[in-house]
Amino acid sequence: MALLVVASGLHRLLARRMHGYADAQARNIFRDLIDSPADVSVSGAEAHMHFHRRAHLPINIASGMLDSPVKVSWWHNRTLRMSG
């Protein structure tokens, strides 16, 4: 149950950053923004996700989430880079 509450909160945080999704239901957020096909490559210090072309990718690009790498603290501060 606790994981469901955490996942719901994370969905809401993500939705706030995406234009038009502030009031969306969790299943729509997951379908449109999270369940995205991508190629992932992992090296010693970083992971790179390259998203496949799809209808909602412009929303992800407009959010600014793909602009800069993210340090993942629980992954020994490795860098996550995302591109479209």
C-alpha positions in Angstrom: 0.0 0.0 0.0 2.8 2.4 0.8 4.4 1.9 -2.6 1.0 2.8 -4.2 0.9 6.0 -2.3 4.5 6.9 -3.2 3.9 6.1 -6.9 0.8 8.2 -6.9 2.7 11.2 -5.4 5.4 10.8 -8.0 2.9 10.7 -10.8 1.4 13.9 -9.5 4.8 15.6 -9.3 5.6 14.6 -12.9 2.1 15.8 -14.1 2.6 19.2 -12.6 5.6 19.8 -14.9 3.8 18.7 -18.0 1.5 21.1 -19.9 -2.1 19.9 -19.8 -1.6 17.1 -17.3 -2.0 18.9 -14.0 -5.5 17.3 -13.5 -5.0 14.1 -15.4 -5.7 10.7 -13.9 -2.7 8.5 -13.0 -3.4 5.9 -15.8 -3.3 8.7 -18.4 -0.1 10.1 -17.0 1.5 6.6 -17.1 0.2 5.8 -20.6 1.2 9.1 -22.1 4.4 10.1 -20.2 6.0 7.2 -18.4 5.3 4.1 -20.6 7.5 5.4 -23.4 9.8 3.1 -25.4 13.4 4.0 -25.2 16.9 2.7 -25.9 19.0 2.6 -22.7 22.8 2.3 -22.6 24.6 2.2 -19.3 28.3 2.9 -18.8 30.3 3.0 -15.6 29.3 6.5 -14.6 26.1 7.3 -16.5 23.0 6.0 -18.2 21.6 7.4 -21.4 18.0 7.1 -22.4 17.1 7.9 -26.0 13.3 7.9 -26.4 11.7 6.6 -29.5 9.5 8.9 -31.6 5.9 9.0 -30.3 2.9 11.3 -30.1 3.6 12.7 -26.6 7.4 13.3 -26.9 6.8 17.0 -27.6 5.3 17.3 -24.2 8.3 15.7 -22.6 10.7 18.0 -24.6 8.7 21.1 -23.6 8.9 20.2 -19.9 12.6 20.8 -19.9 13.3 17.4 -18.4 15.5 16.4 -21.3 17.7 19.5 -21.2 20.1 18.6 -18.5 21.5 15.4 -16.9 20.2 14.3 -13.5 22.3 12.9 -10.7 20.6 9.9 -9.2 21.6 9.8 -5.5 20.3 6.3 -4.8 22.4 5.0 -7.8 25.8 6.1 -6.4 25.3 9.6 -7.9 25.5 8.3 -11.4 24.3 10.6 -14.2 21.1 10.0 -16.2 20.9 11.7 -19.6 17.7 11.7 -21.6 17.2 12.7 -25.2 14.4 12.5 -27.8 
